[in-house]
Amino acid sequence: MKKIILLSIIIMIGMPFVINLSLTYIYTEIYGDIMLEGAANVLNIAIDILSSLTYILTIGLLINLLLKKSNIGIILYLISTVLIYGLGLLVTLITSSDLLQEHFVYIIPAVIADIVVLIAVIFICKLKINLKKCILYSMIIVTVVGLINNLLETVMLFNVYGFPSNSTEILFIAEPYISLIIYGVVGYFTILLLSNLLNKSKA
């Protein structure tokens, strides 16, 4: 249990400082500099990958802690959520204070989505089902919530720019949905692997 809690603290508390404060600040500072355009693109990709992996691991650790009847995962998840968006706002305040209000409005749906996922995962883990089903159902919830967010963004795009008129625009609209489904599948197997490693280390 102590190893899982320690790993949870590192992932849920430590990684937001690395990703949403340090790396994001560096990216914001070099973005727009022609001489550092390549480095900015690489850093942006790294931030996206690390953020996605961190969230998957967060869900996995939350599930494992809940199945062990520990509420520490819920507390760490909530702290992590506050840190992720709070540190993001801090970076915006430091680097582009004029965009702070816009950024704040943008993160509200994301925060709501994260809380919905938390409540759903808690409910799933209280059901008398095995670990694999807990992981599967949780990732389905994560994927569905993501699809709803994407759908809202798509509707807003349609309202502003109209419906897609060629294959390139259709692919642009479809790409987030395809990526999210792949993310859900990869997330399932990543959490399953994490859970097996945690259980093996316990044994």
N, C-alpha and C positions, 0 to 999 in steps of 0.2 A: 504493500500500500504506500509506504514512504517513497519508493522509487517513482510510482505513478504520480504522486502529488508533486514531487520535485520536478519531474518532467513537465507536468502541467503548468507549474509556475514559470518554468523556462519558456515554454511555448506560448502560453496565454498572456503572461506579464512581460517577459523579456523581449519577445519578438516584436511587439508593437513599438517598443523604443527603437529597435534596430530598423524596422521597415518604415513605420509611419512618422518617425521623427528624424533619425539620422539619414537614411537613404533618400527619403522624400525631400528633406531639406537640401541635400546635395543636388538632387535632380532639379529642384526648383531654381537653384542658384546657377546651374550650367545650362538649363533649357533656354533655347533661343540664341546661344552662342554658336556661331557658325563653326568656329575652330573646335568646339567640343560636341558637335552634333552627333557624331558616332558614339561617343561615350554616353551621351544623354539617352540615345535610343537603347543602348545595351542596358543601362541602368533602369530604364523604364520597364524593359522586359523582365529584368531580374526582380524588380519590385512586384510585378504582376504574378510571377511564378512563386515567389516567396509568400506573397499574401494568400494565394490560392492554397498552397501547401500548408501554411499555418492554420488556415480555417478548417481544412480537412482534418488535420491532426487535433485541432481544438474539439471538433465534433467527436472524433474518435476517443479522445481522453475523457470528454464529458460522458459519453456512453459507458465507458468502462468504470468510471467512478460511480455513476448512478446505479449500475448493476451490482456494485459492491456496497450499495446502501450508504454512500457518502455524498453529502450535499456540498462538499468543498468545490466540486466541479461547477456547480451552479454559481457559487460566489465568484470563482475565478473567471467564469464566462462573462459575468456581468461587469467585473472589473476590466476584463480584456476589451469588451465592447466600448466602455467609457474611454479607455486609453486609446484605442484605435481611432475613434472619431475626435476625441479631445486633442490628441497630439496632432492630428491632421489639421484641425482648426488653428492650433498654435502655430504650426508652420505657415499656414495661410496668413495669420495675423502678422507674423514676422516678415514674410516676404512680399505679400500682396494684400495689405489690409483692406483695400478697396473692394476685394472680392469676398470678404469674410461673410457678409450677409448672404450672398449667392451660394457660397459653399455650405453654410449652415442649413439653408433651405434644401439643398441637394442631398444632405446626409439624413434628413428626417425619415424618408421612406426606407433607407438602408437600415437605420436603427430599428424601425418598426419590424422590418423583415427579420432581423437577427433575433429580436425578442419573440416573434412568432415561432421561429425555428426552435428556440430554447424551450418554449412551452410545449411544442409538439414532441420534441425529443424526450422531455421529462415524462410526458404522457405515455409515449411508446415504451420507455424503459420500465414503466410501472405495470405494463401488461405481462402476463406470464408466458413470454415467448423467449426463444433462445437468442444467443448473441448475434448470429448471422441475420436473423429476422429483424432484430433491433437496428443493426447497421443498415440493412436494406431499406427498411421503412423510413429511417432517419434521412438517408440520402435521397429517397424519393421526395420527402418533404422539402429538403434543401433545393432539389431540382425544380419542384413545382413552384416554390416561392420565387426562385430565380426566373422561371418562365413568366410568372405574373409580372415581375418587375420589367422584364424585357418587353412584354406585351404592352405595358403602359408607355414605355419609351417609344415603341414602334408607333403606337397611336398618336403620340405627340409629334413624331416625325412626319407622319401622314398629314396631320393637321397643318404643319408648317410648310412642307415641301410637296405634298401630294403623294399619290400612289407611285410606286416604281414603274418606270417606263421601258426598262431594258434589263438584260440578264445581269449586267454588272450591279445595278441597283438592287435587283432581287437577291443576288448573292450577298450583298452588303447587309440587307435586312435579315437574311437567313443565318448568316454566320454566327451571331451570338447564341441562337437557339441550338445550332449544331454543337458549338463549343460547350454549351451548358450540359447537354446530354452526355458528351464525352467526359466532361468534368465529373458528372454524377457517377458514371461507370468507374472511372479511375479512382474517384473518392471511395467508392465501396470497397474496392480491392486494397487500397492503401490502408483504410481503417481496419480491414480484416487482417492484413499483415501486421499492423501495429498491435492489434489485440492478441494475435498469436504470439508475438514476441514478448508482450507484457506477461501473458499467462505462462509462457515458457520460462521466463526469468524468475517468476514466482515459484515454479516447480523446481 
